[in-house]
Amino acid sequence: MIQNWDRLVLKGVRSSDNDDMGNIIAIEKDSLFLMTGRHVFKIPKSRCSRNRGIKA
């Protein structure tokens, strides 16, 4: 479980099958926002499973 969500801003994100998903650009109470190229995606925190150091 991820304890400190704010530390993940500007970190890279990988999917469960290890694909690069972009970077976290903002965090809200129940979701985070990823930027990939020019696209921004809103992802529920409940879909995030772990933090592995530099990559989220």
Secondary structure, 3 states (H helix, E strand, C coil): CCCCHHHHCCCEEECCCCCEEEEEEEECCCEEEEEECCEEEEEEHHHCCCCECCEC
